[in-house]
Amino acid sequence: MSMCTSISSVQQDPLISYSKTLHDYTLELWTESRRVAEEKARRKLARTEEEARKQPRNSPTTQRPYGP
């Protein structure tokens, strides 16, 4: 069987076509999900850093009393 014939038969096989389409679709969903998760993590980190900058360094909640 020549290479051209095998490629042609693969392209016409509905199961292979369906599997490739499903794989591509799943990969697209996964990629988008990762992008959203990474963006969410970046926003959370930026928010945490912003809150840390706003909080005074010697606030009563973070200062420990000396002595008993």
LUMKOLKE-130899 format. One record per atom (N, C-alpha, C, O): x negated, y, z; residue in three letters. Coordinates in steps of 0.001 Angstrom, whole numbers, padded with zeros to 6 digits, always signed. Layout:
N
XYZALA
...
//
This chain:
68
-000852-001170+000000MET
+000000+000000+000000MET
-000898+001233+000000MET
-001815+001339+000814MET
-000638+002146-000896SER
-001459+003357-000967SER
-001057+004328+000137SER
+000014+004206+000732SER
-001931+005287+000400MET
-001676+006277+001446MET
-000429+007086+001126MET
+000370+007380+002016MET
-000260+007441-000123CYS
+000889+008234-000550CYS
+002191+007476-000308CYS
+003180+008066+000129CYS
+002198+006188-000584THR
+003387+005370-000380THR
+003711+005255+001104THR
+004878+005336+001487THR
+002694+005069+001947SER
+002971+004918+003372SER
+003473+006229+003982SER
+004337+006205+004859SER
+002947+007365+003536ILE
+003426+008656+004042ILE
+004870+008869+003614ILE
+005700+009331+004396ILE
+005157+008529+002374SER
+006508+008691+001860SER
+007503+007826+002635SER
+008603+008279+002953SER
+007128+006602+002934SER
+008041+005721+003657SER
+008218+006188+005107SER
+009295+006025+005681SER
+007170+006767+005701VAL
+007285+007284+007064VAL
+008233+008471+007089VAL
+009052+008593+008001VAL
+008131+009342+006102GLN
+008977+010522+006055GLN
+010450+010164+005845GLN
+011336+010921+006241GLN
+010703+009036+005237GLN
+012080+008642+004964GLN
+012688+007792+006074GLN
+013904+007609+006103GLN
+011893+007283+006963ASP
+012397+006443+008036ASP
+013128+007318+009058ASP
+012500+008161+009698ASP
+014440+007136+009223PRO
+015204+007999+010115PRO
+014773+007912+011584PRO
+014820+008913+012298PRO
+014357+006733+012038LEU
+013930+006596+013425LEU
+012650+007390+013684LEU
+012523+008061+014709LEU
+011713+007308+012753ILE
+010465+008058+012905ILE
+010745+009556+012819ILE
+010186+010339+013587ILE
+011583+009943+011917SER
+011943+011352+011777SER
+012609+011860+013060SER
+012279+012938+013554SER
+013535+011084+013585TYR
+014222+011446+014830TYR
+013230+011533+015992TYR
+013291+012464+016795TYR
+012328+010573+016078SER
+011344+010560+017167SER
+010443+011788+017101SER
+010160+012411+018124SER
+009997+012131+015905LYS
+009144+013307+015753LYS
+009908+014574+016104LYS
+009372+015449+016784LYS
+011136+014685+015657THR
+011948+015853+015966THR
+012185+015965+017470THR
+012085+017053+018038THR
+012495+014857+018103LEU
+012709+014844+019549LEU
+011427+015217+020294LEU
+011465+015975+021263LEU
+010306+014688+019843HIS
+009011+015022+020454HIS
+008732+016516+020334HIS
+008357+017159+021314HIS
+008911+017064+019147ASP
+008664+018491+018930ASP
+009577+019346+019809ASP
+009131+020326+020404ASP
+010840+018976+019887TYR
+011807+019708+020707TYR
+011429+019634+022191TYR
+011467+020644+022894TYR
+011069+018448+022659THR
+010685+018266+024057THR
+009429+019072+024378THR
+009342+019697+025435THR
+008464+019058+023470LEU
+007238+019834+023654LEU
+007554+021331+023726LEU
+006966+022052+024531LEU
+008462+021785+022904GLU
+008871+023194+022924GLU
+009523+023549+024262GLU
+009225+024596+024837GLU
+010404+022690+024755LEU
+011039+022932+026056LEU
+010010+022953+027186LEU
+010059+023817+028060LEU
+009083+022001+027164TRP
+008056+021927+028198TRP
+007163+023168+028169TRP
+006837+023733+029214TRP
+006771+023586+026962THR
+005914+024761+026814THR
+006617+026003+027357THR
+006007+026795+028076THR
+007875+026175+027023GLU
+008639+027323+027520GLU
+008788+027250+029039GLU
+008682+028270+029720GLU
+009028+026073+029567SER
+009156+025897+031012SER
+007862+026279+031720SER
+007900+026945+032755SER
+006721+025867+031179ARG
+005425+026224+031769ARG
+005207+027728+031720ARG
+004713+028314+032682ARG
+005574+028361+030599ARG
+005405+029804+030458ARG
+006222+030541+031519ARG
+005732+031478+032149ARG
+007458+030114+031711VAL
+008332+030735+032709VAL
+007774+030517+034120VAL
+007759+031445+034929VAL
+007322+029313+034413ALA
+006772+029016+035742ALA
+005516+029840+036021ALA
+005337+030340+037132ALA
+004653+029981+035028GLU
+003431+030759+035218GLU
+003748+032237+035400GLU
+003121+032911+036216GLU
+004709+032739+034648GLU
+005119+034140+034801GLU
+005713+034372+036187GLU
+005438+035392+036820GLU
+006517+033438+036654LYS
+007102+033539+037989LYS
+006016+033553+039059LYS
+006098+034320+040018LYS
+005009+032713+038899ALA
+003899+032665+039858ALA
+003116+033977+039843ALA
+002705+034461+040897ALA
+002904+034557+038657ARG
+002200+035839+038572ARG
+002984+036939+039271ARG
+002407+037756+039988ARG
+004306+036964+039063ARG
+005135+037986+039722ARG
+005102+037822+041231ARG
+005016+038810+041960ARG
+005170+036580+041708LYS
+005142+036325+043145LYS
+003811+036778+043740LYS
+003786+037396+044805LYS
+002712+036477+043065LEU
+001395+036889+043537LEU
+001288+038418+043563LEU
+000771+038987+044525LEU
+001769+039076+042520ALA
+001718+040535+042468ALA
+002554+041133+043594ALA
+002143+042112+044216ALA
+003723+040555+043861ARG
+004593+041046+044933ARG
+003917+040854+046290ARG
+003962+041748+047136ARG
+003295+039700+046501THR
+002596+039424+047757THR
+001438+040392+047955THR
+001235+040904+049057THR
+000675+040645+046890GLU
-000448+041581+046987GLU
+000043+042995+047257GLU
-000572+043729+048030GLU
+001143+043378+046628GLU
+001711+044715+046851GLU
+002169+044866+048301GLU
+001921+045903+048916GLU
+002823+043862+048850GLU
+003270+043908+050246GLU
+002077+043969+051195GLU
+002128+044650+052219GLU
+001012+043263+050854ALA
-000190+043284+051697ALA
-000835+044669+051679ALA
-001354+045126+052698ALA
-000804+045335+050533ARG
-001374+046684+050454ARG
-000541+047691+051242ARG
-001082+048630+051826ARG
+000765+047492+051256LYS
+001647+048430+051952LYS
+001583+048273+053462LYS
+001819+049237+054190LYS
+001269+047079+053945GLN
+001257+046804+055379GLN
+000006+047422+056009GLN
-001109+047192+055542GLN
+000200+048214+057078PRO
-000962+048797+057752PRO
-001829+047698+058359PRO
-001328+046669+058813PRO
-003123+047934+058357ARG
-004053+046912+058841ARG
-003928+046675+060343ARG
-004093+045541+060792ARG
-003646+047695+061120ASN
-003562+047545+062577ASN
-002115+047651+063059ASN
-001827+048338+064039ASN
-001228+046980+062376SER
+000171+047033+062793SER
+000364+046202+064067SER
-000403+045270+064313SER
+001363+046522+064866PRO
+001609+045776+066109PRO
+001874+044294+065884PRO
+001599+043485+066770PRO
+002388+043926+064748THR
+002691+042509+064498THR
+001418+041709+064237THR
+001389+040500+064465THR
+000364+042376+063758THR
-000855+041641+063462THR
-001929+041841+064526THR
-002932+041127+064543THR
-001715+042813+065414GLN
-002712+043112+066449GLN
-002472+042243+067665GLN
-001342+042120+068138GLN
-003519+041650+068161ARG
-003405+040809+069368ARG
-003876+041605+070581ARG
-004887+042305+070517ARG
-003153+041496+071663PRO
-003571+042215+072879PRO
-004844+041588+073452PRO
-005093+040391+073309PRO
-005621+042420+074090TYR
-006833+041933+074742TYR
-006536+041605+076186TYR
-005737+042277+076838TYR
-007173+040588+076671GLY
-007017+040209+078078GLY
-005807+039335+078311GLY
-005041+039046+077392GLY
-005646+038914+079568PRO
-004532+038005+079894PRO
-003198+038665+080009PRO
-002200+037997+080277PRO
//
